[in-house]
């Protein structure tokens, strides 16, 4: 794969993870410029990560040397700016959420098709070492036929650490648009598309206290519900229980477990690129019927850690999706975060909210194929 010139649009918190990881791990992506409506913020990112050029928004859109623009602007601007990127003739990689609804997501992808441009989207964590290893073990039938998944993102919001927490509680934000994309993308990439969704929601707190940043000591009123519980039926027949919450201080719920006819696979956190999967096989349970030894009993009580089959660059990482997009552009193939995949995940997010709001089951209208897995043993910087 030849080198690909990349521009970053939006230089907030997540831009530092993208810039640092791309420069350190994905050498075939060359970050050539960054831009932000706040030029001081862009200059700071440039200085911290050695990005050669600081441009205005119009300048980065119209620069002929840049191949891909990574849209890291706040979510409420994603649709507008993604279209501007495509209209400027640039390939697009968007942070999540791609759009707040299926209609807007489809309009972006139709524009990309019209312009003959490629599109990719976060979350790309399902392409990283941990979840790609889980995919390999599932495809090798290590736990037999999967029939149930529990996925739980339970945390207490962002107001104790983020300098602009209000953005996370806007109508098109909250735990669904902020965190659920990681879990939905993992589920669909591992087990295939969703058939239907039934969800309930609530607010754990009507008013929230801001602890840090310029609004420290003030309060905010969420525009969106802050706790969602959903049950999803996959087209495969498997059932998923998903809980996403900004209202829970601490929990012992597993973050991600897949239950199959022959065992259980567990994964630490789909928000992270690295993390060793663990397995519990049915034989560990049944062996004690025949063997009462201390060793057999000990084996029956614990999960076994499985190796990650890909380079784990770090636990919390970003950028592999941009690498996949650049490789897809060069080879003329479909990116692993394909248009169908993006539409399906977007509809699932919207479907959870609609089901909770309308107190009825939401039937999905889109579908997709599972993204092509990465071959075990692939070197760092390759895809």
Phi, psi and omega per residue, in radians:
X1 nan 2.288 3.122
X2 -1.399 2.880 3.135
X3 -1.165 2.535 -3.106
X4 -2.210 2.256 -3.125
X5 -1.494 2.301 -3.022
X6 -2.154 2.479 2.991
X7 -2.049 2.511 3.098
X8 -1.869 2.158 3.089
X9 -1.939 1.950 -3.050
X10 1.827 1.980 -2.990
X11 -2.077 0.766 3.082
X12 -1.437 -2.751 -2.995
X13 -0.979 -0.863 -3.020
X14 -1.223 -0.350 -3.127
X15 -1.072 -0.527 -3.127
X16 -1.213 -0.607 3.076
X17 -1.193 -0.792 3.092
X18 -1.052 -0.899 -3.067
X19 -1.073 -0.818 -3.112
X20 -1.130 -0.777 -3.084
X21 -1.248 -0.719 3.123
X22 -1.085 -0.786 -3.108
X23 -1.169 -0.605 -3.079
X24 -1.465 -0.655 -2.941
X25 -1.970 -0.512 -3.011
X26 -2.017 1.318 -2.962
X27 -1.149 -0.342 -3.141
X28 -1.425 -0.067 2.986
X29 -1.793 2.099 -3.119
X30 -1.870 1.899 3.097
X31 -1.333 1.886 -2.995
X32 -1.686 -0.434 -3.068
X33 -2.797 2.765 3.019
X34 -2.413 2.731 -3.104
X35 -2.610 2.649 3.100
X36 -2.784 2.657 3.073
X37 -1.109 -0.418 3.013
X38 -1.689 1.713 -3.039
X39 -1.105 -0.525 3.101
X40 -1.110 -0.672 3.109
X41 -1.139 -0.716 3.102
X42 -1.148 -0.711 3.127
X43 -1.095 -0.644 3.131
X44 -1.160 -0.764 3.103
X45 -1.086 -0.752 3.128
X46 -1.022 -0.778 -3.125
X47 -1.167 -0.721 -3.087
X48 -1.192 -0.595 -2.989
X49 -2.093 0.203 3.051
X50 1.133 0.630 3.086
X51 -1.403 2.167 -2.936
X52 -1.064 -0.652 -2.968
X53 -2.269 2.424 2.993
X54 -1.895 2.087 -3.054
X55 -2.111 2.847 2.954
X56 -1.330 2.941 3.123
X57 -1.043 -0.809 3.128
X58 -1.108 -0.673 -3.125
X59 -1.136 -0.728 -3.109
X60 -1.236 -0.579 3.102
X61 -1.167 -0.613 -3.020
X62 -1.755 0.081 -3.141
X63 -1.312 2.079 -3.046
X64 -1.239 -0.264 -3.070
X65 -1.489 -0.240 -3.067
X66 -1.586 2.251 -3.099
X67 -1.567 -0.812 -3.068
X68 -2.168 2.386 2.973
X69 -1.959 2.244 3.082
X70 -1.608 2.034 -3.105
X71 -1.534 1.771 -3.141
X72 -1.974 0.430 3.122
X73 -1.277 2.908 3.075
X74 -0.982 2.589 -3.014
X75 -0.946 -0.591 -3.090
X76 -1.183 -0.223 3.129
X77 -1.843 -0.001 -3.026
X78 -1.019 -0.855 -3.045
X79 -1.112 -0.885 -3.114
X80 -1.018 -0.825 -3.059
X81 -1.357 -0.548 3.056
X82 -1.069 -0.692 3.098
X83 -1.180 -0.660 3.086
X84 -1.117 -0.674 3.111
X85 -1.083 -0.813 -3.141
X86 -1.170 -0.722 3.114
X87 -1.136 -0.396 3.065
X88 -1.457 -0.006 3.088
X89 1.483 0.328 3.140
X90 -1.785 2.534 2.941
X91 -1.210 2.616 -2.977
X92 -2.090 2.298 2.864
X93 -2.143 2.106 -3.063
X94 -1.901 2.435 2.931
X95 -1.158 2.833 3.065
X96 -1.399 2.718 -0.181
X97 -1.327 2.546 3.135
X98 -1.036 -0.745 3.082
X99 -2.799 2.858 -3.106
X100 -1.481 -0.199 -3.125
X101 -2.666 2.868 -3.058
X102 -1.130 -0.666 -3.118
X103 -1.058 -0.821 3.137
X104 -1.165 -0.710 3.119
X105 -1.064 -0.757 -3.131
X106 -1.130 -0.649 -3.123
X107 -1.141 -0.620 3.090
X108 -1.160 -0.802 -3.093
X109 -1.189 -0.607 3.066
X110 -1.148 -0.661 3.085
X111 -1.133 -0.738 3.113
X112 -1.053 -0.728 3.120
X113 -1.118 -0.738 3.116
X114 -1.070 -0.641 -3.104
X115 -1.561 -0.053 -3.112
X116 1.055 0.784 -3.117
X117 -2.066 2.762 -3.106
X118 -1.732 2.603 -3.118
X119 -2.328 2.407 2.987
X120 -2.339 2.893 -3.057
X121 -2.661 2.502 2.915
X122 -1.302 2.755 0.069
X123 -1.308 2.402 3.047
X124 -1.884 0.194 -3.109
X125 -1.121 -0.403 3.114
X126 -1.213 -0.191 3.080
X127 -1.583 -0.115 -3.049
X128 -1.498 3.133 -2.912
X129 -1.019 -0.811 -3.016
X130 -1.155 -0.938 -3.070
X131 -1.288 -0.509 3.018
X132 -1.172 -0.567 3.061
X133 -1.180 -0.747 3.069
X134 -1.011 -0.758 3.123
X135 -1.014 -0.794 -3.129
X136 -1.069 -0.763 -3.112
X137 -1.207 -0.625 3.067
X138 -1.132 -0.806 -3.113
X139 -1.144 -0.429 3.073
X140 -1.535 0.126 3.050
X141 1.091 0.607 3.139
X142 -1.154 -0.402 3.063
X143 -2.101 0.326 3.130
X144 1.242 -2.516 -3.089
X145 -1.509 2.047 3.105
X146 -1.192 2.375 3.133
X147 -2.253 -0.258 -3.106
X148 -2.653 2.482 3.081
X149 -2.284 2.407 2.911
X150 -2.052 2.279 -3.111
X151 -2.350 2.202 -2.991
X152 -2.406 1.948 3.032
X153 -1.873 1.691 -3.046
X154 -2.121 1.921 -3.125
X155 -2.561 2.991 3.111
X156 -1.820 1.334 2.988
X157 0.921 -2.677 -3.073
X158 -2.270 -0.035 -2.949
X159 -1.286 -0.112 3.049
X160 -1.583 -0.117 -3.079
X161 -2.452 -0.436 -3.066
X162 -1.630 2.389 -3.074
X163 -1.306 -0.265 3.114
X164 -2.289 1.175 -3.058
X165 -1.213 -0.382 -3.075
X166 -1.018 -0.612 -3.119
X167 -1.065 -0.478 -3.092
X168 -1.384 -0.156 -3.099
X169 -2.033 0.275 3.055
X170 -1.287 2.941 -3.060
X171 -1.001 -0.677 -3.117
X172 -1.735 0.555 3.110
X173 -2.262 -2.240 -3.104
X174 1.281 -3.107 -3.067
X175 -1.147 -0.456 -3.133
X176 -1.158 -0.905 -3.078
X177 -1.433 -0.375 -3.136
X178 -1.496 -0.813 -3.002
X179 -2.013 -0.551 -3.106
X180 -1.018 -0.538 3.121
X181 -0.960 -0.612 3.136
X182 -1.109 -0.719 -3.072
X183 -1.345 -0.735 3.116
X184 -1.120 -0.764 3.128
X185 -1.082 -0.720 3.111
X186 -1.092 -0.805 -3.104
X187 -1.074 -0.853 -3.092
X188 -1.166 -0.702 -3.132
X189 -1.178 -0.537 -3.100
X190 -1.528 -0.701 -2.916
X191 -2.149 -0.076 3.079
X192 1.724 -3.117 -2.941
X193 -1.253 2.888 -3.097
X194 -1.691 2.476 3.107
X195 -1.712 -0.813 -3.075
X196 -2.676 2.784 -3.059
X197 -2.412 2.336 2.980
X198 -2.202 2.168 -2.996
X199 -2.407 2.709 3.009
X200 -2.295 2.700 -3.128
X201 -2.566 2.871 3.098
X202 -2.857 3.087 3.002
X203 -1.999 2.158 3.060
X204 -1.215 -0.546 3.125
X205 -2.445 2.302 3.118
X206 -1.322 -0.518 3.131
X207 -2.279 2.399 -3.091
X208 -2.112 2.532 -3.102
X209 -1.658 2.331 3.115
X210 -1.618 2.214 -3.021
X211 -1.747 -0.433 -3.043
X212 -2.404 2.964 3.048
X213 1.509 -3.021 -3.068
X214 -1.126 -0.393 3.128
X215 -1.758 0.334 -3.136
X216 -0.893 2.320 3.125
X217 1.584 -0.246 3.126
X218 -1.536 3.061 3.132
X219 -2.093 2.759 3.062
X220 -2.345 2.631 3.107
X221 -1.942 1.999 -3.113
X222 -1.076 2.403 3.053
X223 -1.496 -0.235 -3.081
X224 -2.182 2.760 2.987
X225 -1.112 2.659 -3.017
X226 -2.053 0.071 3.024
X227 -2.464 2.243 3.111
X228 -2.277 2.370 2.992
X229 -2.150 2.199 -3.069
X230 -2.292 2.526 2.954
X231 -2.012 2.204 -3.100
X232 -2.115 2.381 3.006
X233 -1.735 2.136 3.070
X234 -1.440 2.778 3.118
X235 -1.108 -0.407 3.079
X236 -1.250 -0.264 -3.058
X237 1.819 -0.292 -3.136
X238 -1.165 2.658 -3.141
X239 -1.944 2.424 3.139
X240 -2.137 2.283 2.982
X241 -1.851 2.033 -3.084
X242 -2.098 2.217 3.031
X243 -2.134 2.165 3.055
X244 -2.228 2.259 -2.978
X245 -2.586 2.468 2.941
X246 -1.843 0.348 -2.992
X247 -2.109 0.020 -3.002
X248 -1.932 2.128 -3.089
X249 -1.203 -0.753 3.123
X250 -2.794 2.604 -3.096
X251 -2.556 2.682 3.004
X252 -1.784 0.150 3.096
X253 -1.133 2.480 3.042
X254 -1.149 2.496 -3.120
X255 -1.335 -0.569 -3.098
X256 -2.825 1.940 3.091
X257 -2.357 2.431 3.120
X258 -2.062 2.198 -3.088
X259 -1.886 2.247 -3.118
X260 -2.168 3.055 -3.118
X261 -1.117 -0.379 -3.082
X262 -2.090 0.155 3.123
X263 2.772 -2.961 -3.082
X264 -2.266 2.374 2.989
X265 -1.957 2.333 3.120
X266 -2.194 2.582 -3.105
X267 -2.375 2.469 -3.008
X268 -1.098 -0.843 -3.009
X269 -2.958 1.960 3.139
X270 -1.132 -0.199 3.054
X271 -1.285 -0.245 -3.060
X272 -1.920 2.570 3.141
X273 -1.406 -0.519 -3.136
X274 -1.918 2.626 3.127
X275 2.782 2.211 -3.074
X276 -1.392 2.193 3.033
X277 -1.225 2.705 3.069
X278 -2.242 2.663 -3.097
X279 -2.263 2.551 2.926
X280 -2.214 2.002 -3.099
X281 -1.615 2.658 -3.111
X282 -1.042 -0.515 -3.127
X283 -1.124 -0.543 3.079
X284 -1.057 -0.584 -3.128
X285 -1.391 -0.787 -3.020
X286 -1.428 -0.378 -3.092
X287 -1.046 -0.511 -3.098
X288 -1.225 -0.238 3.040
X289 -1.156 -0.623 -3.048
X290 -1.781 -0.404 -3.024
X291 -2.326 1.936 -3.082
X292 -1.676 0.266 -3.078
X293 -1.175 2.809 3.110
X294 -1.064 -0.658 -3.131
X295 -1.145 -0.744 3.132
X296 -1.126 -0.734 3.111
X297 -1.108 -0.713 3.121
X298 -1.095 -0.740 3.115
X299 -1.084 -0.574 -3.078
X300 -1.285 -0.190 -3.012
X301 -1.767 -0.121 -2.977
X302 -2.327 2.571 2.936
X303 -1.294 2.669 3.125
X304 -1.888 2.241 3.128
X305 -1.283 2.295 3.112
X306 -1.782 2.623 3.135
X307 -1.271 2.563 2.927
X308 -1.376 2.363 -2.991
X309 -1.754 0.192 -3.112
X310 -2.426 2.812 3.128
X311 -1.105 2.203 3.027
X312 -1.651 1.742 -3.066
X313 -1.220 -0.670 3.069
X314 -3.018 2.943 -3.112
X315 -1.227 -0.952 -3.108
X316 -1.723 1.843 -3.016
X317 -2.449 2.723 3.103
X318 -2.478 2.698 3.022
X319 2.108 -0.335 -3.097
X320 -1.160 -0.503 3.080
X321 -1.171 -0.591 3.080
X322 -1.182 -0.695 3.072
X323 -1.062 -0.768 3.118
X324 -1.086 -0.712 3.117
X325 -1.101 -0.793 3.135
X326 -1.075 -0.713 3.117
X327 -1.141 -0.684 3.118
X328 -1.135 -0.694 3.107
X329 -1.074 -0.802 -3.098
X330 -1.143 -0.708 -3.038
X331 -1.614 -0.134 -3.126
X332 1.216 0.485 3.125
X333 -1.806 3.016 3.096
X334 -1.375 2.259 3.057
X335 -1.073 2.675 3.133
X336 -1.160 -0.524 2.946
X337 -1.605 1.275 -3.046
X338 -1.267 2.962 3.090
X339 -1.021 -0.755 3.125
X340 -1.097 -0.691 3.122
X341 -1.128 -0.797 3.132
X342 -1.058 -0.807 3.140
X343 -1.073 -0.725 -3.079
X344 -1.173 -0.777 3.119
X345 -1.138 -0.737 3.117
X346 -1.055 -0.778 3.141
X347 -1.137 -0.621 3.120
X348 -1.097 -0.720 3.098
X349 -1.095 -0.832 3.124
X350 -1.121 -0.644 -3.122
X351 -1.143 -0.654 3.086
X352 -1.049 -0.818 -3.123
X353 -1.151 -0.765 3.133
X354 -1.104 -0.718 3.117
X355 -1.085 -0.774 3.128
X356 -1.152 -0.731 -3.116
X357 -1.175 -0.655 -3.027
X358 -1.719 -0.076 3.137
X359 0.966 0.814 3.123
X360 -2.637 2.818 3.113
X361 -1.259 2.365 3.114
X362 -1.748 2.203 3.107
X363 -1.689 2.141 -3.110
X364 -1.187 2.493 3.118
X365 -1.851 -0.269 3.133
X366 -1.882 2.891 3.028
X367 -2.616 3.041 3.126
X368 -2.829 2.891 2.994
X369 -1.538 2.706 2.982
X370 -1.126 2.389 3.113
X371 -1.045 2.581 3.101
X372 -1.011 2.274 3.119
X373 -1.251 2.781 3.028
X374 -1.515 2.474 -3.090
X375 -1.250 2.230 3.095
X376 -0.966 2.463 -3.134
X377 1.586 -0.004 3.119
X378 -1.086 2.341 -3.083
X379 -1.229 2.708 3.058
X380 -1.026 2.331 -3.128
X381 1.564 -0.046 3.061
X382 -1.966 2.814 -3.099
X383 -2.483 nan nan
